[in-house]
Amino acid sequence: MAELTARITGILDNLPLKPGCYLMKDAAGKVIYVGKAINLRSRVRSYFQAGADHTPKTEKLVSHIADIEWILVGSELEALILEMNLIKRYRPQYNIRLKDDKRYPYVLVRWADPFPKVLVTRTMERDGNRYFGPYTSVWAVHQTLDLLRRIFPYLTCNREITGADSRACLYYDLKLCTAPCIGAVDREEYRRTIDDLCRFLAGEVDEIVARIQEQMRAASEGLRFEQAARMRDQLQAIRAVVERQKIVSSTKTDSDVVALARQNGDACAQVFVIRNGRLIGREHFVLEGARDTDEAEVLRQFLVQFYAEAAFIPPEVLLPVEVEEARIISEWMRSRRGGEAVRISVPLTGVDKELVAMAAENAAETLKSLRAQWDSDSSRQVEALAELQHALNLPSPPARMECYDVSNIQGTAIVASMVVFEQGVPNKAHYRRFQVRCVEGEPNDFASMHEVLHRRFARWKGPETEPVGRKKDPSFAMLPDLLVVDGGKGQLAEAVKVLAEFGLTDKVPAAGLAKQEEEIYRPGRRAPIRLPRDSRGLFLLERLRDEAHRFAITYHRSVRAKLGLASRLDAIEGIGPARRKQLLTAFGTIDAIRSAPVEELMKIKGITRETAERLRGEL
């Protein structure tokens, strides 16, 4: 155990003997771990006890702790909720957490509207609407809705529904909409169809089937044979879906079955969704930070984080092992379920035990498939880097690549971006932005590139004497294995000048990637390098360049908003004062320009197809 600093010693001596959450921070002030305890002093001090049997993960965590904060709470339940929210907010490196590159998708039924629509969303609000999910695949969600729309037709248009329209759209003829716009169904009947769709998503199939059968019989007896035939087709479609759902219980209970699979630090949770005794779906979720953590703790963290986002909480959750604080978690889930009890249990015999085993087997197969995909992606990156080493005559594969792009607003504001790829993958923590300070008047991309690169390597070199306590920016502290500029010979020449100024000509290889033909320029070589269009190395360079452009444009827009420029047209490359005036004269507003077809924009003198597409994409 490393020797404690005076600051940590002082914190440990003054911790309260009360319940709460603690936030451990590194030297940069970043939260690297969040925990909770009934007794803060006892729990936090246990991390620093000499001779304690810590896991390698905990030892590494402790070695990076430079500061500790704590928040007092009134109960174990409050501590659980606060810990969950803090992990979600900070996503600390040493906590177990759901992999969350983006929010998971939900099915949203706008029940608060008179004629509800069915949509896919990534946020769940308390707004009177109905939500189902979360799901892990947005593609699968859309596939499911495409199927359900054939059984329960619903609106997708933006018409104001009055029932008095003269014609319905094509979807009515395709039997994908019931056309309330023309009064083919009234509001009550349309909402009943959407309610059936919601019930179907919730697994309540038997009631729907019984009611439709009764309505079909009544329609047939009333000689409304066309209506009866539609209901017959609807029933057949419902049964075709239900037949694929495995019946796992004769008691028609609602429950979730949760199991884990783990391998080499990776973890995958599988959730079987059982509604009315039928297995109606399954979802998998990848967890980060699970290395050197026992299965019960991984499960505990998954339960809290998953059910914090779930649209529905069942009355029963089946697990493979007991989890600590099951009583507190159950109490919290009950509060989210509107006061109805939630039972968390570990089945020892019977069908429930078999379900847990089946979920664990599925989790293992899913993790195996995911790891194969990850390994494939990794091998492709290695192949791309090796190809770049050979094509550009580099001393080694470019493990760290930096790319720079300059973006300006007619010379009134110039910004630049620096993006970093490590081992072929973006390292967004090392992205940096620049406002160009020394270039005035007409836009000068060459001078702007020179300034940005000079500032970057000046930060690498640093002053002769560093201020006490100040650390180098980690992104500027390292030299790239390949420096890429967005542009051709001119931009590359500026990069070469800057590298020479800092004595880095032989240490940092440079290249320029020109947009039009995707040609690669290297110092001392007249002819550009042209890689095959299906080259993995070229594809990696294009991703790097496009990411630099995206990052620069994003910064560009924020600067533009702060400057309060009169027209966003000034930011578009190829649009000067004369063309801006012509565009506004022809279309009147920015919104009209943005929505105009490319062919209409090209009618303006001097507007090429490329400029027109840029107008539509960047306004």
N, C-alpha and C positions, 0 to 999 in steps of 0.2 A: 504494500500500500504506500503510495507516494506521501511525502510529508505534507501536512495540512498547512495552508497559508493562514496568516493571521486573520484574514477576512472570513474564511470558512470556519475557523475555530470560534470566532466571535459569534457567527450565526448559529452554530451548533449549540453553543452555551445558552443562547437566548430563545430557542424554539419553545413554543407553548405546548402544554400538555393537553391539547384540545384537538377535536377533529378538523380536518381541512385538506386542502390540496397544496402541493408544493411544485414549484417550477425551477428546474435546474438549468443553468445557463453556462455557455462557454465564454472564453475570453472576449469574444466579439459581442457579447450580450444576446446571442441567439438562444432561444429556448430549445434545449436538446432532449429534455425528458419532463413529462408531467406525471405525477403520481398523487395518490390520496391516502389518508390514514385516519384511524380513529384517534391515535395519539401521534401528533406530528413529531414531537421530539424523539420518541422511541424509534419511529420508522425511519426518519431521515438520518439519525445518527448511526443506524445499522449499516448504512452504505459505507461508512468510514471506519468500522471496527477492524482493528488489526487481527489477522488470523481468521477472519470470517470466510466461509466457504462460498465465495462469489463465483458466478459464471464468468467466462471470458468477456461476454457482452457487458456485464455489470462493471467489471474491472476497467474496461475501456471507457465506459460512461464516466466512472468516477475520476479517471485520469484527465478528463476534459472539463470537469465542473470548476467554474471560477466564481460563481455566485448562485445564491438560492433565494427565491422569494416564496412566500406562503400566503394563502388566503384562508381565513377561518370560516367555518360553516356551522350550522346548527345541528346537523344530523348526518348519519351515514348516507341517507338517500340524497340529501343535498350535495354531499361530497361526490357521489356517483355521477350526478347530473353535471356538476361543475367540471369534473375530470373529463367527461365526455366532450363537453363544449370546448374546453381548452385544447384537447387533442385535435379536435376538428379545426380549431382556429390556427394553431401553430404547426400542426403536423410534425411533431418533434422526431428527430432522427432515430432515437432509441426506443420510441413507443411502437407497439403493435398498432397498425392502422390499415384501414381499407385502402387498397390502391385506388387513387382517385384522380386520374388524369383529367377527368371531366365528370360532371354529375351524371348519375345513372338516369335512364329514361323511365318515365311513367306514362300510362294511358290517362288522359284527362278527359272527363265528360263534363261539359259546361252545364251542369244541372241547374244552375241559377238562371240560365237564359230560358225564355219561353219555348224556343225550339233548340234544344241542346245539340251541340256539335261534339264530335269525338276527335281528339287531337293527341299528339305526342308532345310531352314537355319534359324538361329536366329540372323543374322546380315544383315543389308541393307547397301550396299555401292554404291557410284556413279561410276560404272564401266562399263556402257554401257549395262548391263543386265536388265532384267525385273523382277520386284518384285510385289507380291500381298499379302496384309495383312496389319497389323498384325492380327493373329488369337489367340484365347485363348487356344485352344486344339490341340496339335500336333497330337493326335490320329485322330481327326476329319479331319485334313489336309491330313493325309495319306489315310484315307477312301475316301476322295474326289478325290485324285489323282488316287487311284485304279479304281474308276469309270470312270474318264476322260480318263484314258489310254485305256479303251475299246472303247472309241469313237474316241480319237485322239492318236493313238499308237505312242510311242516315245522310244528312245534309253535309256538303262540303263547300257550297258556294257562299258568297257574301251578300246575297239578296236580302232585302227586308221582306220578311214573310208576312204577307197580307191575305193570301189565299185567293187573290184577285188577278194574278198574272195571267196573260193570255196563253203563254206556252211554257212548258217545262223544259229543262235542259236534257241533254243526251243521256244523263245518268238515269233518268226515269225510264227511258226506253230500254236501258241495259239492266233494269231492275236493281240498281244500286242506290236508288233514292225513292222515297214514297211520295215526293212532290207535294209537300204542304203549300208550296208557292202558288199552285193553281187550285188548291182546295181538294186535291185527291184524297188527303187525309186531314183531319182536324188536329188541333193542338193536343187534345187529350190522347188521341190514338197514336200520334207521333211520339209523345212522351212515354207511352206504354211500351212502344218498340224499343226506345232507348233504355228504359228501365229493364227490359228483358236482356238487352245487351250487357248491362251492368251486372245483373244477376248471373248471367252466363260466365262473365269474367270472375265473379266471386264463387263459382262452382255450384250455384243453386239451379240445377238443370231440371230436376224432377217436377218442380212446380210449374216451370215454363212449359214443359212437354204436356203436362196434364191439362193446362188451360188451353193450349193450342188445339189439343185433341178435342176438347169440348166445343171450342169455337168451330172447328172443322165439321164436327157432327151437326151442329146447329145450322151451318151454312149449307150443308148438303141437304138436310131436311127442308130447308127453306128454298131449295132449288137454285141456290147461288153457287153453281158448280165451278165457275171460274175462280171465285174467292176460295172455295174449298180446295181446289187444285193448288192454288198458291200456298195454302197452309200445309197441304200434303208435302209439297216440295221443301218447305221450311223445316218440317219435322224430319224429313229424310236427311237434310243437311246437318241438322243438330245431332241426329243419331250417328251420322258418319264421324263427327268429331268426338262424340262421347265414347264411341266404341274404341277409340285409341287411348282413352284414359283408363288406367288400370284401377280396378276396384280393390282397395287394400283393407277395408274395414266394413263390417256389416252394421256398425253402430252409427254410421253417417256423421262422424265427428269431424271437426275442423282442427287441424294441427299442422305444425311445421316440424320436419325432421332435419336436424342439423348434424353434420359430420365434417371431419377434417382429414386432409392428407398433407403430409409434409415430406420434403426431400431437400437436403443440402441448404437449409435456410429458407427455402421457398415454402409457402403455405397456401392451401386452397380450401375454402369452405364451400360445402355443397348444401343447398336448402331444397328439400322436397316439400312441395306445397300440396297439402291434402285438404280437400274441401268436400263435405258431405260423404266422407269415406272414399273419395276418388283421388288418385294422384293426378292433379290437373296441370302440374308444371314443375319445373326444377330450374334453379339458377345457381351459378357458381360465382364466387367472389375471391379475388386474390388479395392476400394480406402481406404487408411489408413489415419489416422489423421483427419478425417472429423467430429469428435465430436464437438458440440457447435459451428458449423460453418453454416451459412445460405446456402440455396440451390444454390443461384446464385453464390456464391464464390466457392462452390464445383464444380459446372458446369464449371466455368471459368478455374479452375485449370485442370479439366479433358480435356477440349478442347485443351488447350495448350500442355499438356503432350501427349495426344493421337495423335494429328495431327503432333507432332514432329516426331513420329515414323511411321506414316501411309505412305503406298506406293502410295496411290492415294488420292487426296483431291477433293471432288466434288464441283460443282459451288454453291450448296445450302446446308445449315445445318439448320435443324428445331429443336427448343428447346422448353421446357415447360415454361420457364421464361426468362425474359431479364437478360443479364449478363453485369456487368460493363466492360467497355473498349471493347465492341463488335466491335467498329470501328477499334481499334488498332489490335485486334485479326484477324479481317477480312483482314486488310492490310497485316499482317504477313502471313496469309494463301495464299493471292494472290501472294506474293513473292515466296512462295513454289510451287505455281501452275503455275509458269512461266509467271506471269503478268496477267493472266485471273482473272476476278472478282469473289469473293466469297461472297455470301449473307448469313448473319446469321439472322434468323427471328423467331418470336414466332407466329404461326398461331392462329387466333381467331375463325375461322369458317371452315367448309368444310372438305374435305378428309384429308388435312394435319393435322388439329387439331385431327381428329380421329386416325391418325397414331401416333402422339405424345402420345395420351392416351393409345394406344395399346402398345407402347414401354414402357411406365411407368408401365403398368400392367404386362408386361413380366419381367421388372426389379424387381418388387415386388415379383413375383413368384420365380425368380432366387435367389434372396436374401433369401427368406424363405427356399428354398431347400439347399442353401449353409450353412445357420445357423444350419439347422438340421444336416447336415454332420459334421459341426464343433462341435456341441454339442455331437454328437455320438463319435467323436474322443476324446473329452474331457472326456466323461464318460468311455471310454476304458482305458484312462490313470489312472483315479481314481481307476478303478477296478484292474489294474496291480499293482499300488502302494499298495493298500490294500492287494493284494495277497502276495506281497513281505514282507510286515509287518508281516503277519501271518506265512509265510514259514520260515523266517529268525529270527522270535521271536524278532522283533524290537519294541521299545517303542511307535513308531508312524509311519505313512506312510512316506517313505523317500522322502520328498519334494525336497531336494537337494542331488544329487548323484554325486560323483566325481570318475572317473576311470583313472587309470594310466597304461601306456604300455611302455615298453623299447624296443628300436630297435637299433641294432648295425651293424657295417661293419667289421666283423672279428676282432673286438677289436681296430681298428684304429680310429673309431669315434663312440661314443655312444650317442644316443639322447633318449628323453622320451617325452611323451605327457600327458597332463592333460585335460580331457574334462569334462564338467559339464552339467548335465540334471536337469532342475527345473520343477517340476510338470510333469515329464515324457517327457519333450520337451528340445531339445538342446538349451543351452544358449551360443552361440558362442562367445559372448563378454567376457566370462569368461574362454575360452580355454587358456591354457598356454603351452609353450614348454621349454624344458630343454636340455642343453648340459651337459652330465656327465663329471665331471672334475677330479675326484679322483680315478677312476678305470683305471688301466693301464694293459698292457699285454693281457693275454687271456680274452675273454669276460666273464663277471660275472654278470648275470642278477640279482642275489640276492643283491650283493653289489651295483649295479646301482640303483635298486629299493629303497634300504635303503637311498642312497644319495639323490635321488629325493624327497622322502617323507620327509626327514629331512629338506631339503631346503624349501619345501612347508610350513611345520608347523613352521619353524623358521621365515618365513615371516609373518605368522599369529601372532606369539608371539611378534615379533618386538623387537628392541633394548630397553634398559632401558630408553633412552631419544631419542625422535624422533627429527630429524633436523627440524628447524623452516620452516613452509610452506610445508613440505613434507607430502603427504597423503598416507595412506595404499592402496595398490592395492586392489580394491573391491573384486576380485576373491579370494585373500588370506585372506581377512579380515573376511570371514565367514567360519564356520565349516560345513562340510557335515553331513547330516543325515545318509548317508551310504557311506563308502569308499570302492571302488572295485578295485582290482588289477587283471590284465590280467595274470592268472597263477594259480598254485595249492598251495600246502601246503608251499613250500619254499618261494614263493613271499609273501604269506599271513603272514608267520612268521616274515619277515622283516617289514611288515606294523605294526604288533603287537608290535615289539620292538620300532619302532619310536613313536607310540602312547604312549607307556609307558614312554619314555624319556621326553615327553611333558606333562605328567599327564592327558592324554586324553583317557585312556583305557575305562573308564566308560561313556565318553561323545560322542565318535565317534565309532559307530559299523563298523566293517570291514568284508569283504568277498573276496574270490578269486574265479574266474570263469575259470575253466580248459577247454581247447579247445575241446579235443577229444570227451568226452562224455557229455560235457556241465554240468559238476558237479560243485556244489557250495560248497565251504569250508568255515567253520566258526570257529573262535578261540574256543579252548576247546572242540571241537567235532571231534571225530576220523572219523566217517563215513561221506562221502559227502552227501549233500542234492540233490536229483534228482527230479526236477519238471517235470510234464507231458510235452510232446513235444508241445502240443497245449496251454500251459499255457501262459497267457498274461504277467505274471510276468517274466517268463523266456525270452519271446520275447523281453521285455523291457531291461533286462540285456544284452542280445545278441546285441541289437542295441547300447547300451552304450559301450560295449566292442569293437564292430566292428568300432564304430566311433573313439575310442581312437587309435585303430590300424591304421585306415586310416589317422588320423591326424599325428601320429608318422611317418608313411611311407612317407607322403608328406614332412614333415620336413627333414626326412632322405635323400630324394632325393636332396633337395636343399643344404644340407650340403655336400652331396657326390659330387655335381657339383662344389661347391666351393673348395673342397679339390683336385679336378682334379684327382681322382683315375684312374689308368690305366684300370681297368675293372669293369663294373657294376655288374659283376657276384659276386664280393666280398660281395655285399649287400644281397645276397639271402641266407636265412637260409638253412643249409644243404649242401651248396656248399663251400668246402674248396679248398686249392691250387691244390690238386691232381685231383679232379673232374673238377675244372675250366680248367686245362690243357687238360683233356680228351675231354671236350666239345668243346674247341676251336680247338683241333686237328681234331675232327670229323666233325664239322660244319663250321669252318673257321671264322665266324663273329657273332657279337651279333644279327644282323638282321636275320641271318639264324637260330640261336637258337630260337629266338622269334617266328619265323613263322613255326618252325618244329612241326609236329604232336606229341602229347603226347607219342604215342607208339614208335616213333623214339627216343625221348629223353630217354625213359626207357631202351633202348638197351645199354646205357652207364652204366657200372658197378656201382652199389650203388645208382642209381637214381630211387627213388620210384615214383609211380603215383602222390603222394602228392607233392613231390619235383618238378616233371616235370610241374605240373599245376602251382606251385608257380613261376617257371621260366617264363612261358608264361604270367602270370599275373603281375609280378613285374618288368620285364626287360623294 
